[in-house]
């Protein structure tokens, strides 16, 4: 074939076509105005870019992820810890739900998710549970329950549930909302900027004169396309939103600075002050490295402006960056994979999305070694804290919105029947005395749960304490909350191929979920069962 003139001519044609395509893209790109005020004028050019990116998206789908550049942090699972040597388990709470909706996106596209995308605490916390409302002045109630561990019947499972106080949307305080929208070229696909616009409309349609809305956008440069506008001026807000088109590179750092500056200049004391970031997380110009972006967010978080991060899209999605930004920005993190998920955030869970009722919330569990030999916290790997940081008010915890719930699960190995019995072959140490248990260890308590929190604008934390007793409850008599949370946790361990999954199987997950189905107002639990079925089928194919 080397000397065949037909093939040489064919290569020349292919090269010429590729060169023309490249020149066309360069010309189009060079025509983009970086000035924020010119965003409206770029609409015709961006319409072409949108069509072009849609074509690229379809190509990527056909290539089965060939161009996929999504990024996820590796998760090192929590191990079992000896309660005598490590009696304290400390972590910051997490109300993020992004992992579950992202997993759903993978499964709906008939792909098993990457192991790094599976954060079990976010899966469990995606669902609502029937916990009692808080009493008195506390911003949340604390519920505990202990029963059999379904994937290892020799162990026990401890559930800790927090229920934040609920606030009717009509009784919310005044709000100062700044939407920070990524309008770079990577956001051109319909499931990115198009879905962002539809999602924000849901919120805008519920605002009134007591609310203020601003829109900051960023691509190669950032700009304020909607100055603070009364919530009842919906026409103006929606017009600004509809004019937005996608194109250019992504200078997220500049956009973050402008959004926070806008929020701080319009700060409402005693009100809701929030930046809502909508992006795929693909920052590629200006401040691009995670550490710089995180330091920027940490500094801005001191202003008492809270952050909600909403991820969109696929193919170049940067989960690892967005999860950290929400964590350091006193906020929460969600992933909007479809319009129904947008409704969950901006209609069903709206007060939780907007209104923070407690910040820097931390949990510390002290296990009684006379009852618990070993324990393992399921999930929350990236929220673990040092024991001494629990009482340190300078150390950041997690934020809880109105009506939010937090669920944590511990798998427990119970101690022998006579834990205080002396061993005959005990070695005497020269430099250490014998560590003795206190009288409280003989109380029969399983553990003590301590919770610290601050008021949304407070600087000093408040401590709550709750003893836990294992009453020997069997699986058959435990609550539907307990059963469904266990089902979701087991599903996460299977997807992650956890070495601690014991006898967990897709069949067991389905059985547990059906027993714990309970009320399912929006069909989320029914959908969970569908996803378990999809994952089971995909796993069967991968092993054949």
N, C-alpha and C positions, 0 to 999 in steps of 0.2 A: 504493500500500500504506500510505501514511502515515496515512490516516484509518480504516483497517480495524480495528474493535474486536477482531476475532479475534486479529490479530497483537499488539495491545497487551496483551490478556489472556494470550497465550502468553508474552510477555516477562515479565509479572508473575509467572507460575508459575515460569519459569526462574530469575528473580531470587530468589524465595522459597525454591526448592529449594537454590540455591547458598548463601543466607544460613543456612539450617538446617544444611547440611553444614559450613559454616565454624564455626558455634556448637558443633556436635557435636565437632569437632576441638579447639576451644579448651577445652571442658569436659574432654575426655579428657586433653589435655595438662596442664591445671591440676591434675589428680588425681595426677599422678606425684610421688612422694616423691623429693626430691633426695638424701636420706640414703642412703649406701652400704649400711647395714645393712638397708634396706628393700627391697633388690633382689628377695628371694624373694617378698615380699608383693605385688610388682607383676606377678606372673606372669599373672593373668587379664587385666589391662589390656593387658599387652604381647602377649598372644596375639591380642587384637583388632588391636593395632598391626601385628603380623606379617601377619595376614590382609589388612589394609588396604594395607600396603606391597607385598605380593605382587601385589595388584591393580594398584597403581601401576606395578610393574615390567613387568607384561604390557602395560599401556597404553604405556609407554615403548618397548617392543620393537615394538609395532604402529606407533608413530609414527616408526620408522626413525631413532631418535637425536635426535628433535626437542628433548628435554629433556637432552641429553647435556652435562654440564659437566666432562668429564674434562680434565685439564691435563697438557701435556708441554712441556718446554723445547725451544727451537729448537736444532738441532745445526749448528754451522758446521764443515764437514768439514776435516780436516787437508789442507793443500796439499802439493805437491811442494816440497822445500827443497833448495837448493844445498849440497852437502856441504862445499865450501870455506868458505863463509860461515857455515854452520850445521852444523858437524860432529857436534854432540851432540844426540841425541834422548832426552828424559828424561820418564818417566811413572810414576805409581803403579799397581801391578798392581790388577786388578779380577776378582773371582770371582763377581760378581753374574750372575744368569741371568734376571732378571725380564723383560727385554725380549723374549726368545724366547717364553716362555709367554704373554705378553700379546699378541704378534703372532699366536700360534696361536689365541688366543681370538677375535681379530678375524676371522681367516680362516675359522675354524669357523662364525662367524656370517655368512659370505659378505660380508665387508667388507675392503677393503685397509686396512692400519693407517695412522695418521697418520705422517708422516715423522719427527716428533719422538719417536715411540715406538720407532724402529728404531735401536738401539745395537748396532753390528756386533760389538763385542768380547763383549757379553753373549750374542749369538747363537752365536758360535763357542765360547765357554766353557760353553755349555749341555751340550755333548757331551763324552764321555770319549774320550781318545786313549791309545795304547799308548806311553807314555814310560817310560824305565827308572827304577827305584826309586833313591832317593838312597843314596849310600855314606857311610861314616864317620859323623861327627856332624852333617853338614849336614841341615837340615830339608827340603831339596828338591834335586832334580837339575835340570840345565839342558840342554836338547837344542836343537840348531840344524840347519836343513836349508835348502838353497837349490836352486831349480829354475826352470823356465820359468813365467812368469806367464800363466795360461791365457786371460785376457781381453785381453792385449796381449803377443803373442809376442816383441816387441822388448825387453820388459822382463824382469827376474828377480823372483822372489818369495822373500823370506826368512821362514822360520818360526822363532819362538823359543818353546819349550815348557818350562814348569816342572811338575814332579811332586812334590807334597808327600809326606812319609812317611806311611804308612798305620798306623793304630792299630786293633786289634780292639776292638769295642765292649765286650767282656767285660773288657778290660784298660785301660779308660778310667780316668782319675783320678776322684775324687768330684766330683759336680756339684751346683751351686747354681743352679737354674733359676727365673726369675721370668717367668711369662707375663703380658704386659700386653695386655689384650683390650679392644677398642673395642666397647661394647655400646650405642652411641647408636642413635637411630632409623634412621639411614642404613644400619645393619648388619643390618636385619631380614630381608632377602631370604635365601632358602635357600642361595644361592651366596656368602653372606657369613658371618654368625654360625653358621648351620647347618653350613657347610663347615669353619669354624674349629674347632668342637667335634669333628667327625669326624676332623680332622687331628690335633688334640692327643691324642686317644685313641690314635692310632698310636704316639706317643712314650711316653705314660704306660704303655702295656702292656709296654714294654721296660725300665722302670726297676726298680731294686732298692733295698735298704736303704742303699746307699752314696750315693744321690741324695736331694736335697731339692727340693721343688716348692712354689712359692707362686703364687697367682693374684691379680693386681691388675686391676680393671676401671675404666673411666671412661666417663662419659656427660656429664650436666650436672655431676656431681661424681665423684670417684674413691673407691675403697674397696678394702680388702684382704679379699676374700671367701674366701681360703684362706691362712691363715698357713703358714709353712714346715712342710711335712709330708713324712715319709719316703716315698721312692719305692715301698716295698713296701705302703704303705697305699693301694692303688689305689681301693678302694671309696670312701674319703673324698674322694679327688681327683676322681673321676668324678662323685660326687654334687654336689660344688660346681660342677663344669663344667655338669652337666645343668640346674642351677637357673637358669642365666643366661638372660635374655631381653633383647631390644633395645628401647630407647625413650629419647627425650630428645635433647638437644643434645650436642656433642662438645667436651669440655674436655681435649684431649690433653696439654697442658703439665702440668696437675695430675697426670694419670696417670703421666707420665714421671718426675716427681719422686718420687712414692710408690714406683714400681717400682724405681728405682735405690736409694732409701733402704732398701728391703727387701733388695735384693741385697747392699748394702754391710754392713748389720747382720749378715748371715749369710755373709759372705765366707769362702771356703775357701782359705787360702794353698796354692799349688801345685795347686789344683783348677780346675774349670771354673766360672766365674762369668758367667752370661749372662742378659740380658733378651731375651725373644722377643716382639716387638710384632706383633700381628695387627690390621689395620685397612684401611679404604679410603682413609685419609689425609685425610678431609674434616673438618679441625679448624675448628669454627665459633664457639666461645665461648672465653673466657679468652685464652690465648696462641695466636693464630691465624696470625700472619704467619710466613713461612718464616725470616726472619733471626733472630727471637727463639727459635724452636724449635731452629734450628741452633746458636745460641750455648749454649742449654741443654744440648744433646746433647754439644757439644764440651767443656763443663765436666765433665759426668758421665763422659765417656770417660777422663778422667785417673785414675779410680778403679780402672782395670784390670778393670772389668766390661764385657764385650763385648756388642754389640748385633746381633741378627738381626731384620731387618724383613721381614715377609711381607704382601704386599698381597692383597686379596680384592675381588671384585665388579666391577661395571661401571656406567656411567652417570654417576657422580660421582667416579670414581677419580682420585686426585691423585698420579700417578706422579712428577711433578717434585719434590714435597715428600719423598716416601718415599725416593727415590734419594739425596737429599742427606743425610737423617737417617742412613741406613746408612753413607754415606761418612764422615761426621764422627763416627760412633759406634763406630769401630773394628769394623765389622761387615760383613755381607753382606746382599744384597737379593734376594728372590725374589717371584714372583707365583704364587699358587695359583689356577689357573683351573678345576681339576677334582680329583677324588679321586686320580687317578693321579699328578698332580703332587705332591699331599700325600704319597703313598707314596715318591716320589723323594726328597723332603726329609727325611722322618721314618723311612724304612726304608733305602732304597738308599744314600743319602748322609748317613746320620745322624751318623757321627763327624765328617764335615766340617762339618755344621751346628752341632755342639756344641763341638768341640775345636779351638782355635786353636793351630797349631804355630809360626807366625811372624807378627810384626806389623810394620807400617811398611815393607813390602816395596816397593822401588823398582827400576826398571830404567833403565839409561842405556846407550845404544848410541852408540859413536863410529865414524863411517864414515870409511873411507880414501878421500880424494878422488882418489887415483891409480887407484882401481878403480871407485868409485861417484860418478857425477856428481850425481845427485839421488835423493832417497828420499821416501817418503810412508808414515807410520804409518796403517794402516787401523783406524779406530775409536779408542777411548780419548780422544775429544775432551775430555771433562770430567775427565780424569785427568792432563792434561799439566802438567809442572812446569818451573820454571826450572832451567837446568843447575846453577847454584850450590846449589840446594836438595837435590841428590842426596846430598851429604855432610853436610848439615845435619840432625842428629838431632832437632832441634826441629820439623822439618817432617814432617807426617803422610804415611804411605804407605798401602798396602793390606794387608789381613789374609788369611792363607791358613790354611784348616782342614785337618785330617788327611785325606789322600787327595785333596785338591783339586788341580786342574790349572789352569794359566794358559797361554793361547796368544795370541801376538801375531804379526801379519803386517805385513811391510814390502814395498811395491812399489818396485823399484829401477830406476833408469836408469843403465846402466853408462857409465863414462868412455870417451873416445876411446882408441884404441890407444896414443897417445903423449901422455899428459896432462902430462908435464913439459916438453914442447917449448915453447920461447920463441916468443911471437908478435912478428913484426917491427914491427907497428904499436902495440906496447905503449906506453902513456903513462907517463911518469915523474912521480911525485907528489913535491911538495916536502916534505910533512910525514909521509909514510909510507914506510917502507922496503919492500923486496920480501919478501912472505911466502913462505918456502921450505918445502918438504916435508921431513920428517925421514927418516932412513934406514929407519925402520920402514915408511914408506909404500911402499917398494920390495919389501917382503916378499911381496906378493901377497895378503895378508889382505884380506878384504872389509870386516870391521868387528871391533870388540871389544865384547862384551856384558858389562856390569858389573851386578851385583845386590847391593843392600844389604838387610839385614833385621835385626830385633831378636828376641830371645827373647820369648815372650808377656808376661813380667813384667820384661823388661830395659829399660834406658835407652840403652845404647850399641849401635850397629849393627856388623854384621860385613860385610866386603866379599868378594865372589866375582868372579873374572874369567875370561872364556871367549873366546878368539879364534875368529873365524869365517873359513873359507876356502871360496870357491866352487869346487867341483871340476868344474863344468860339467855337472852332472847334468841329464839330459833328463826330460821329463814322464813318459815311459813307465817310467822306473826309480825314480821317487820313491815315497815311502811312502804307504800308505793314509791315515795321519794327515794328511799334506800335502794329498792330493787332497780329502779330505772337508772339512777346514778351509777350503780354497780355495773349495769349492762353497758353503759357508755364507756366506762373506764376499761372494762374487759375488751370492748371493741378497739379502743385505742391501743391497748397492749398487743393485740393481735396484729393490727396494722403496722405497729412499730417492731414486731417480732421480738417483744420483750422477753428476756430470760426469766422474768418473774411472772409470766402469764399462766403458769401452772397448767390446769386442765381447761383453760378458756378456749372456746371454739365458737365458730359462727352459730352453730346450733344452740349452744348455751346462751349466747348473747340474745338470740331471738326469743328464747324461752324467758330469760330474765326481763327483757323489754316488754313482752306481752303481759307478764305478771304485774309489771309496774306501770302499765300504760296510763291509767288514770284519766283525768280530764285532758283533752287535747284540742283546745279551742281553735288553734290555727293550723292543725295538722302536722306540726313539727315532729311529733313522736312517730306518727305513721310514716312520715318520710324517712325517719331514721331506720325503720325496719326495711324500707325499700333499699336504702344504701347498704345495709348489712347484706342483703341478698345479692346486690351487684358485686360487692367486694368478695363475697363467697364464690361467685361464678368466676371472677377474674383470678382469684387465687387458685382455683381448680385448674384453670387453663394454664397458668404459669408453672404448675407442678407436673403437667402431662407432657 
